[in-house]
Amino acid sequence: MGVSIGIDVGGTYIKGVLLKNEEVEKKVSIPSPKGEINALIDSIIEVASALSQKERLPVGVGIASPYLYDSGEMVTPPNLPFNGRLPIRDLLQERLGRPIVVDNDANVAAFGEWRLGAGRGSRVMLCLTLGTGVGGGVVANGGLFRGAHGMAAEFGHITVDPAGPLCGCGNRGCLETMASATALKRIYCQLIEGGGRLAENPTPEEIFNMAKEGDPFAEKAFETVGESLGIGITSLVNSFDPDTVVIGGGLSNAWSVLWPTVRSEMEKRLLAQKYREVEINPAKLGSWGGAVGAACLALES
């Protein structure tokens, strides 16, 4: 497979890996800077240099931002210090002096799961990342599907409930507002206002543990999220006809609690279900999956 560098640029951490023959040889993680965009670019260069000084080693970068693939521009990332359009690919290419490919972070995570993770061998694979928001990626017939403008697979912004909560994108009832880790926390807090075990600013992991212990409010919160996720996945399966759907992000750790409700919703709603064989699998690559996927994409590109 060769050797490459993969870097995952998020709002909290910048993570990088050196990938050799499908094995991670080295990892580097640093906090994402909160200042101006030049500090972010400096940090990406720092991670790449810490992983390898070889000048011609290809580098892949996944960035938590809407990304115009053809022009190489990121567009007003919600959790990074920049507003507007920035030619991030050209800036990094100039600074690194190495072959480079940049893409949306959910796309590179999807590519990593298809290449080395839970979607390996799939002909058509969808990937949903359930974290603070909901990201998505599609790998079809050996390559990422990016759409006409490089902004395909924004699964977090398909409408699940037109009367649902307001989303950061300006719409209501997006999947992101109904089936993310943020949504789980909001729903649980709404449920316990009338009673139950009040948790001070509970984490999704704490709600998961309470659900496993039989807490009815935590169980109901997961059931509500599972219903929305099942509706969303059904819509995507009906649209793309995949053979595999991979569920990643922090909330995928609670898949054992989510899956029964997701399955029930899909059984009620999936078109021509008896003629389909669709695997729904939790992701395998974990929190380093974006960096691994970026490294795989660098080699493929």
N, C-alpha and C positions, 0 to 999 in steps of 0.2 A: 504493500500500500504506500510506502514511503514515509517521509518525515515532514511535519508541518506544525505550525503554531496556531492555536485557536484562542480567541479572546472574547469574553462575554462581558459587555459593558452595561451594568445596571445602575439604578439610582442609589444603591447602597454599597455595592462592591464591584470591582473590576477583577474578574477571574480569568486566568490564563493557563493553558496546558501545552506541553510539548508532546505531540503524539507521534509515535514511531511504530510502524507495522501494527496498527490497531490497538496499541497499548499506550497508556498514559505514563510517560517517563518522568515528568516533572510538573508540579503545580505551583502557581503563584497567585496570591489574592491580596489586594490592597483596597482600602476604603475609597469609594468614589469621591472626588473633590466636590465641594459645594460652591466653589467660586465660579470664575468665568470659564468659558469654553476652552480657552487655551490651556488651562490647568487640567482639564479632562483629557485633551489630546496628549499633553505631556505624560499623564499617568498611563495612557494606553501604550505610548512609546516605552515607558519605564518597564511595564510588564513584558512587552515583547523582547526587550533587551535582556531582561533577567532570565528569560527562558532560553534564548540562544542568540549568539552574536553572528551566526552565519548569515552572510549578506543575501544569498539567493533563496533562503528558506521561505516558502510561501506562508502567508499569514491570512487567516480568516478572522473577521470581526463581526460579532452579532451585537446590535445596539438597540437598547430599549426605546425605540422611537418609530413613528411612521417613517418609511424609507422609500424614496423613489429610486428604484434599482437602476434604471437606464441612465439617469443623470448623476447617480451617486450622492444624492442629497438626503439628509435627514430633515424632518419637518416638525418643528415645535414639539420636542419630546416632553412628556408630562412631568418626568422626574429627573431631568438633566438640565444644566444651567444654560439654556439657550431658547430663544424664540425666533421663529422664522425658518428660512431655508439655509442649510449649511452644506457645502460640498465636502462632506466628511471623508469620502473615499479619496478624493484628490489631495486633500490636506495630509492624510495619513500616508498616502503613496509617496508624496514629496518628502516627508520626514523620515519614513522608514527606508526608502530606496529598495524595496523588495516587492515581489508580486503580491498583490493584496486583493481580497474580495470582501465586500461589506454587505450585510443584509440585516433585516429585522431580527431581533433576538428570538422571537417565536419561530421564525423560519429556520434558523440554524439549529434550534432545539429539535424541531421536527426532523430535519435532515439527519441529525445525530442519532435519533431513535430509529430512523429507517435504516441507516447504515450499520449501526452497531448495537441497537437496543431492542425495544419491544416490538418494533415494526419491521425488523430485519426480514427480508425476503418478500415483503408485501408488493403487490402490483400497484395498488392505490391505497395510500395511508393518509389518514387525517390525524392531526395531533392538536389537542387542546391543553393549554397550560392554565391551571387554576391557581392563581395566586392573589395578589392585591387586586388584579383585574383578571381578564380571561384573554389569552392570546391564542393564535392558531397558525397552523401550517399544513400544507398539502404537498405530498410527494406522489407524483403520478408517472408511471412508466420510466422510472429511473432518475427523475429530476424534479426540482421544486417547481410548483405552479405558482407564478407570481402575478398573473393577471396582466391586463393591458398597460398598467402604469406602475407595476411593481408593488401594489398595495392590496393584493388578494388575501383571502383567508383571515380577515378581521372578524373572527367568529364571535368575539366578545360583544360585537355590536349588531348581531342579529336580534330582532325584536321577539321577545318571549311573551311579554305582557304589555300591551299598548298603554295600560293605565298604571304601570309599575313605577318604581322609583326613578327619579331623574338621574341620568347618567352624565358623566363628565363630558361626553361628546355632544350633549345637548338634547338627546332623545330620551324617551322614557321606556323603562322595561327591557333594556338591553340584557342579554345573557350575563354580561359583566356585573350588572346590578342585582342579579338573581342567583348566580351560581358560583361566585368567587369566594375566597376566604373572607374578604371584606363583607360580602353579603351574608355569609354564615354568622358572622359576629353581630351584624345589625339585627338579623332576624332573631337570634337568640336573646339579645338584649330587649327587643320588643316583647318577646314572649314572657320574660321573667319580670316585667314591670308589675304584673298582677300577682306575683308570688314566686315560689320556687327558690332555688339556691342562688342567691345573688352573688355573682362573681364580679369583682372589681376589674373592669377592663379585660375581659377574658380573651385568651388567645385561641385560635382555632384548635390548637393541640389540646388545650384544657377542655374545650367543648367536646372534642372527640373522646377524651378520657371519660368525661361525664356521661356521654352517650353509651359508651361501653359498660358503664356501671349501672345503666338503666335509668338515668335522670330523664324524666318525660319531656322536659323543656329542650334539653339537648337533642334528644331523639327526634322531636318535632322539628327542630331547626334543620337537622340533616335531612329529614323527610321532605321539607319544603324546598331545600336546595336541590335534592335529588330529583324532585318532580320537574323543576325548571331545567336541570341539566339533561334529563331524559327527553324532554320536549326539544331542547336545542340539538342534541345529538341525533334525534330522529329526523329533524329537518335537514341536517347535514348529510346523513346517510341517504335520505331520499334524493338529495341533490347530486351527490358525488358518487354514490354506489361504491364505497370502498370495501376492501376485504379486511382492513384493520383500522381501528380507532384507538389511538394511544392517549391516555390521560396523564398529564404531567403536572408540575407545579406542586407547591406545598400541600394543597388540599388532596392530592392524590394519595397521600399517606393514610387518609381516612377512607380509602376506596372500599374496604370491607363493610363500612356502615352505609356508604352512598349507593353501592351497587344494587342492592335489592330494589330500591325505589326507582333507580334509573332503568333497570331491566323491566320493571312493571310498566313504566310509562312507554318504553319502546315496544313492548308486546302489544300495547293498546293502539299504538299510533303508526308503527312502521308499515310502509306500503309493501305489499307482496312479500311479507316476512318469510313465509315458508320456502321461498325461492332464493333466499339470500343466506350466505354464510359470512357473518361479520364477527370478527373477534374484537372485543373491547378489553384492552389491557392497560394496567398501570405502567407508567414509564419505568425504565430500568436504569437510566444513567444518572438519576439524582440531580443534586444541585450543581454539578459540574457538566451537566448535559449540554448546556448552551456552548460552553467552551469547546467541548469535544466535537459537537456538531460543526462549529465554525472551523475547526482544524480539518475535519472531513471535507467540508465545502471548499476549503482552500486547495486541497489536492484535486478534487473533482473539477474545479474551475481552471 
